[in-house]
């Protein structure tokens, strides 16, 4: 059964304000409101009945309101507050990666798809960065999974610290992070990727014994007309990441030129042109 107050539609700002106040203060506010209503009733009774026996009844009414209001309000307010707090925790768990605190893959894709569509519609620049921790398995094997978890958290914080407020960051899986940079041209995206690479390269985990360090490889791809889906853009970012790994890791790379999907589309366009011109792919009867 849902708490009574949880079914009452509230504006988001009012809902947030009530949650911040806590159940105790909300009950006090309700009690104060009940007291004001009671005082109004008392004044009305006095005005209508005049001095006499009605005064005592009015005072009793006011005192009863002051006593009963907190008792009646506490239970539904407490239930509502607990339900809202639980819902807020569920919202965080459904959108955030539990370990690093950045967006999880599903939530990132939802947000990035919205930004990708907006950039495509208004012909605005954008880019995707794919970041992979170099030799992360070796860190887990040598120092334990707890150290690996700490490294993931610190690298996530380091990446987030280099990005702008409008940029989107998510954990894409394992030791991979992904970022969508709206309003970022190629040079801006490459600069952001290099800042990430340099920041992580200077990051040190202070643990008993030798300090632990690592590096990252970053793939960068700017949005262009060939990226007719967000998936195509991410696929090119992954290709750029593979290029960075093949180049020795701890570096920033863009996809090879031309991209494979561009070569495929170019071949298909050439085939169509040759067919229209009666070329070698033309199977029409002469």
C-alpha positions as CSV (number, residue, x, y, z in Angstrom):
1,X,0.0,0.0,0.0
2,X,1.4,3.4,-1.0
3,X,1.8,6.1,1.7
4,X,-1.0,8.6,1.5
5,X,1.2,11.6,0.8
6,X,3.2,9.8,-1.9
7,X,0.1,9.9,-4.1
8,X,-0.2,13.7,-3.9
9,X,1.3,15.4,-6.9
10,X,4.0,17.8,-5.8
11,X,6.2,20.1,-7.9
12,X,9.7,18.8,-8.1
13,X,11.2,21.8,-6.2
14,X,8.6,21.5,-3.4
15,X,9.2,17.7,-3.2
16,X,12.9,18.3,-2.9
17,X,12.5,21.1,-0.3
18,X,10.2,18.8,1.8
19,X,12.7,16.0,1.6
20,X,15.5,18.3,2.7
21,X,13.5,19.5,5.6
22,X,13.0,16.0,6.9
23,X,9.9,14.5,8.5
24,X,10.3,16.3,11.9
25,X,10.3,19.8,10.4
26,X,7.5,18.9,8.0
27,X,5.3,17.8,10.9
28,X,6.1,21.0,12.7
29,X,5.0,23.0,9.7
30,X,1.8,21.0,9.4
31,X,1.2,21.5,13.1
32,X,1.8,25.3,12.8
33,X,-0.7,25.3,9.9
34,X,-3.2,23.4,11.9
35,X,-2.7,25.9,14.8
36,X,-3.3,28.8,12.5
37,X,-6.5,27.2,11.2
38,X,-7.6,26.6,14.8
39,X,-7.0,30.2,15.7
40,X,-9.0,31.2,12.7
41,X,-11.8,29.0,13.9
42,X,-11.6,30.4,17.4
43,X,-11.9,33.9,16.1
44,X,-14.8,32.9,14.0
45,X,-16.6,31.2,16.9
46,X,-15.9,34.2,19.2
47,X,-17.2,36.6,16.6
48,X,-20.4,34.6,16.1
49,X,-21.1,33.5,19.7
50,X,-19.7,36.4,21.6
51,X,-18.3,36.2,25.1
52,X,-19.8,33.4,27.1
53,X,-19.7,29.6,27.2
54,X,-18.6,29.5,23.5
55,X,-15.1,30.8,24.5
56,X,-14.2,27.7,26.4
57,X,-15.3,25.5,23.6
58,X,-13.2,27.5,21.1
59,X,-10.1,27.2,23.3
60,X,-10.6,23.5,23.6
61,X,-10.9,23.2,19.8
62,X,-7.6,25.1,19.4
63,X,-5.8,23.0,22.0
64,X,-7.1,19.8,20.4
65,X,-5.9,20.8,17.0
66,X,-2.4,21.6,18.4
67,X,-2.2,18.2,20.1
68,X,-3.8,16.0,17.5
69,X,-2.2,17.5,14.4
70,X,1.4,16.2,15.1
71,X,0.1,12.8,16.1
72,X,-2.0,12.4,12.9
73,X,0.6,13.9,10.6
74,X,3.7,12.0,11.8
75,X,2.8,8.6,10.4
76,X,1.9,9.5,6.8
77,X,4.7,12.1,6.7
78,X,7.3,9.6,7.9
79,X,6.1,7.0,5.4
80,X,6.1,9.5,2.6
81,X,9.6,10.6,3.5
82,X,11.0,7.1,3.6
83,X,9.3,6.2,0.3
84,X,10.8,9.3,-1.4
85,X,14.2,8.6,0.1
86,X,14.0,5.0,-1.1
87,X,13.0,6.1,-4.6
88,X,15.9,8.6,-4.7
89,X,18.3,5.7,-3.8
90,X,16.8,3.5,-6.5
91,X,17.1,6.3,-9.1
92,X,20.8,6.6,-8.2
93,X,21.3,2.8,-8.4
94,X,19.5,2.6,-11.8
95,X,21.6,5.4,-13.4
96,X,25.0,5.3,-11.7
97,X,27.8,2.8,-11.7
98,X,27.9,1.5,-8.1
99,X,31.7,1.3,-8.0
100,X,32.8,4.6,-9.7
101,X,29.8,6.8,-9.3
102,X,29.7,7.8,-12.9
103,X,26.8,7.0,-15.2
104,X,26.3,3.3,-16.0
105,X,26.3,2.1,-19.6
106,X,22.5,2.2,-20.0
107,X,22.0,5.6,-18.6
108,X,25.0,7.0,-20.6
109,X,23.6,5.7,-23.8
110,X,20.2,7.2,-23.2
111,X,21.7,10.6,-22.5
112,X,24.3,10.4,-25.3
113,X,21.6,9.4,-27.8
114,X,19.6,12.5,-26.9
115,X,22.7,14.7,-27.3
116,X,23.8,13.0,-30.5
117,X,20.3,13.6,-32.0
118,X,20.4,17.3,-31.0
119,X,23.9,17.8,-32.4
120,X,22.9,16.1,-35.7
121,X,19.7,18.1,-36.0
122,X,21.3,21.5,-35.5
123,X,24.6,20.6,-37.2
124,X,26.7,21.2,-34.1
125,X,30.1,19.6,-33.5
126,X,30.5,16.8,-31.0
127,X,32.9,13.9,-30.3
128,X,33.2,10.6,-28.4
129,X,36.2,9.6,-26.3
130,X,36.7,5.9,-25.5
131,X,39.2,5.5,-22.6
132,X,40.7,2.1,-21.6
133,X,43.1,1.5,-18.7
134,X,46.3,-0.1,-19.9
135,X,47.2,-3.5,-18.5
136,X,44.4,-3.3,-15.9
137,X,44.4,-7.1,-15.5
138,X,48.0,-7.0,-14.4
139,X,47.1,-4.5,-11.7
140,X,44.4,-6.9,-10.4
141,X,46.7,-9.9,-10.6
142,X,49.7,-8.2,-8.8
143,X,47.9,-6.0,-6.2
144,X,44.5,-7.5,-5.8
145,X,40.9,-6.6,-6.8
146,X,40.6,-4.0,-4.0
147,X,43.5,-2.1,-5.5
148,X,41.9,-2.4,-9.0
149,X,38.6,-1.0,-7.6
150,X,40.4,1.9,-6.0
151,X,42.2,2.6,-9.3
152,X,38.9,2.5,-11.2
153,X,37.3,5.0,-8.8
154,X,40.3,7.4,-8.9
155,X,40.6,7.3,-12.7
156,X,36.8,7.9,-13.0
157,X,37.3,11.0,-10.8
158,X,40.3,12.1,-12.7
159,X,38.4,11.9,-16.0
160,X,35.4,13.7,-14.7
161,X,37.7,16.4,-13.3
162,X,39.1,17.1,-16.8
163,X,35.7,17.3,-18.6
164,X,33.3,20.2,-18.9
165,X,30.0,20.3,-17.0
166,X,28.1,19.7,-20.3
167,X,30.1,16.6,-21.1
168,X,28.7,13.1,-20.4
169,X,30.8,10.4,-18.8
170,X,30.0,6.8,-18.2
171,X,31.6,3.5,-17.4
172,X,31.2,1.4,-20.6
173,X,32.3,-1.9,-19.1
174,X,35.2,-3.4,-17.2
175,X,38.1,-0.9,-17.4
176,X,36.6,1.1,-20.2
177,X,35.1,4.6,-19.9
178,X,33.3,6.6,-22.5
179,X,32.6,10.3,-22.8
180,X,30.3,12.3,-25.2
181,X,31.5,15.9,-25.7
182,X,28.8,18.1,-27.3
183,X,30.0,21.3,-29.0
184,X,33.6,19.9,-29.2
185,X,35.4,20.0,-32.6
186,X,38.2,17.7,-33.5
187,X,41.0,19.8,-31.9
188,X,38.9,20.3,-28.7
189,X,38.2,16.6,-28.4
190,X,41.9,15.7,-28.9
191,X,42.9,18.3,-26.3
192,X,40.4,16.9,-23.8
193,X,41.7,13.3,-24.5
194,X,45.3,14.4,-24.0
195,X,44.4,16.1,-20.7
196,X,42.9,12.8,-19.6
197,X,45.9,10.8,-20.7
198,X,48.3,13.1,-19.0
199,X,46.3,13.4,-15.8
200,X,46.1,9.6,-15.4
201,X,49.7,9.2,-16.2
202,X,50.6,11.3,-13.2
203,X,48.1,9.6,-10.9
204,X,49.6,7.5,-8.1
205,X,47.9,5.1,-5.7
206,X,49.6,5.4,-2.4
207,X,49.5,1.9,-1.0
208,X,51.8,0.1,1.5
209,X,55.0,-0.8,-0.4
210,X,55.6,0.5,-3.9
211,X,53.1,3.1,-5.3
212,X,50.9,1.9,-8.1
213,X,50.6,3.8,-11.4
214,X,49.0,3.1,-14.7
215,X,48.2,4.8,-18.0
216,X,45.3,5.0,-20.4
217,X,44.8,4.7,-24.1
218,X,42.2,7.0,-25.6
219,X,40.3,6.8,-28.9
220,X,38.8,10.0,-30.3
221,X,36.2,10.3,-33.1
222,X,34.4,13.6,-34.1
223,X,30.8,13.4,-35.2
224,X,30.4,13.6,-39.0
225,X,27.7,13.0,-41.6
226,X,28.6,9.3,-41.8
227,X,27.5,8.7,-38.2
228,X,23.9,8.2,-38.9
229,X,23.4,6.5,-35.5
230,X,25.1,6.8,-32.1
231,X,26.2,3.2,-32.5
232,X,28.2,4.1,-35.6
233,X,29.9,6.9,-33.7
234,X,30.8,4.7,-30.8
235,X,32.0,1.9,-33.2
236,X,34.5,4.4,-34.7
237,X,35.6,5.5,-31.2
238,X,36.3,1.8,-30.4
239,X,38.2,1.5,-33.6
240,X,40.3,4.6,-32.6
241,X,40.9,3.0,-29.2
242,X,42.2,-0.2,-30.9
243,X,44.5,2.0,-33.0
244,X,45.9,3.6,-29.8
245,X,46.5,0.2,-28.3
246,X,48.3,-1.0,-31.4
247,X,50.4,2.2,-31.3
248,X,51.9,1.1,-27.9
249,X,49.2,2.4,-25.5
250,X,49.4,5.5,-23.3
251,X,48.5,7.6,-26.3
252,X,45.6,9.3,-28.1
253,X,44.5,8.3,-31.6
254,X,41.7,8.8,-34.1
255,X,40.4,6.1,-36.4
256,X,42.4,5.2,-39.4
257,X,41.5,7.2,-42.6
258,X,39.4,6.3,-44.4
259,X,37.2,4.5,-41.9
260,X,36.1,1.0,-42.8
261,X,32.4,1.9,-43.0
262,X,33.4,4.9,-45.2
263,X,35.3,2.6,-47.5
264,X,32.3,0.2,-47.7
265,X,29.9,3.1,-48.4
266,X,32.3,4.5,-51.0
267,X,32.4,1.1,-52.8
268,X,28.6,0.9,-52.7
269,X,28.3,4.4,-54.2
270,X,30.9,3.5,-56.9
271,X,28.9,0.4,-57.7
272,X,25.7,2.4,-58.1
273,X,27.5,5.0,-60.3
274,X,29.0,2.3,-62.5
275,X,25.7,0.5,-62.8
276,X,24.0,3.8,-63.9
277,X,26.8,4.4,-66.4
278,X,26.7,0.8,-67.8
279,X,30.0,-0.2,-66.1
280,X,31.2,-3.6,-65.1
281,X,28.4,-4.0,-62.5
282,X,25.7,-3.3,-65.0
283,X,23.6,-6.3,-65.6
284,X,21.0,-4.7,-67.7
285,X,20.4,-6.1,-71.2
286,X,22.1,-4.2,-74.0
